[in-house]
Amino acid sequence: MDPILYSVGMLIVLPAVFLFLLWKASFKSKLEWLLDGLVTTVLIVWLFQSGNWSWIGYYFRFLWLILLIPVIILSWKKVHHLPFFTKYSINQKFSIGIHIVLLVVFGLYNVFIFKSYTVNEKAIELTFPLKDGTYYVGQGGNQVLMNYHQAYRAQEYALDVLKINIFGVRANGLYPKELNKYQIYAEELYSPCNGKVVNVRNDLSDLIPPKSDPENPEGNHVALICENYDATILLAHMQKGSIVVKEGEDVKTGQVLGKVGNSGNTSEPHLHIHAEKDGQGVPITFNNRFLVRNSLIR
């Protein structure tokens, strides 16, 4: 699905429709109102947590939580005098059944998302490799609903990081072709640890969104082995010609490695970072924070 249509449809149209229907619906009983209200609430909570809000504005997601409260109050005023149960027609029973199914589905989505915030495995503690601005996690967490990397063993717990402006938006435009319209493009990347460079690639062209290069998934990249950790740290999708370290070089935490680009299997400029040991992804933390989608780093 086109990401623009997805963002507009899922993050604007869908919650707006559910809120409008809750506000305007005519209920025959408190049970119908309760089910409708619960479905709307779990839907909005799910989208609030799992939606990629960097497209339309990170702070826009709070609008739906704010609007939910008066809509519930106003709709309750219309039903507070009604009985909890009543005699239902076949259509009403069908509607109740649909609401129960939706409640279970969206409820399970939220359960998976809540599980995404923690890990049982010991994490590798790193220093965040970007310094100048507000950064947004577009993919992160330990559940596929929050982090598509979880479907790939070697990339489990990987993060895709964007930069957002004061409006909470990642780019000047919904999906611009010009790379410099993305907030994170050409941002300097710094070493997240003391360690040794074990692999570098620096010759792949930056692509025009949404073109990608699946044959070279990492694109231009730097791979490190950090002191005290037996795992490889990969920083991927870097800018062509920007990498200033070489294979075999020792680096210090905070040392410049290169710049964020748009090379490899990527649809737009961002930083991909993950840790891997023996073909298995390893959790990473920054300042003891396990980052998930919609986390901000300032």
ZIZIGI-V956213 format. One line per field, one symbol per residue. ss: DSSP state (H for helix, E for strand, C for the rest). psi: psi as a letter, one per 30 degrees, with the letter a starting at -180 (. if undefined). burial: 1 if it has 16 or more other C-alpha atoms within 10 Angstrom, else 0. A space follows every 50 residues. Layout:
ss: ???
psi: ???
burial: ???
This chain:
ss: CCHHHHHHHHHHHHHHHHHHHHHHCCCCCHHHHHHHHHHHHHHHHHHHHH CCCCCCCHHHHHHHHHHHHHHHHHHHHHHCCCCCCCCCCHHHHHHHHHHH HHHHHHHHHHHHHHHCCCCCCCCEEECCCCCCCEEEEEECCCCCCCCHHH HCHHHCCCEEEEEECCCCCCECCCCCCCHHHECCCCCEEECCCCEEEEEE ECCCCCCCCCCCCHHHCCCEEEEEEECCCCCEEEEEEECCCCCCCCCCCE ECCCCEEEEECCCCCCCCCCEEEEEEECCEEECEEECCECCCCCCEEC
psi: kkfeeeeeeefeeeeeeeeeeeefkjlflfeeeeeeeeeeeeeeeeeeef kjgfefjeffffeeeefeeeeeeeeefffffllellkkleeeeeeeeeee eeeeeeeeeeeeeefffllflklkklkkgkfiakkkjekllgkeffjfff fjefgkglkkklklafggkflileilfkeffkefkgkkklkglkakkfkk kggkkklkkgkliffiefaklkkljlkgkilkkkjlhlkkgfkgllkfkk llkfkkealkbhlaikflklkkklkkkhgkkkkklkhgkjklkgkkj.
burial: 00000010001101110110111000111111111111111111111111 11111111011001000100110011011000000000000000010010 01100110110111011100001111111100011111111111111111 00011111111111100111110010001001111111111111111111 11111111101110000111111111000011111111111110110000 101111111111111111111111110000111111000111111110
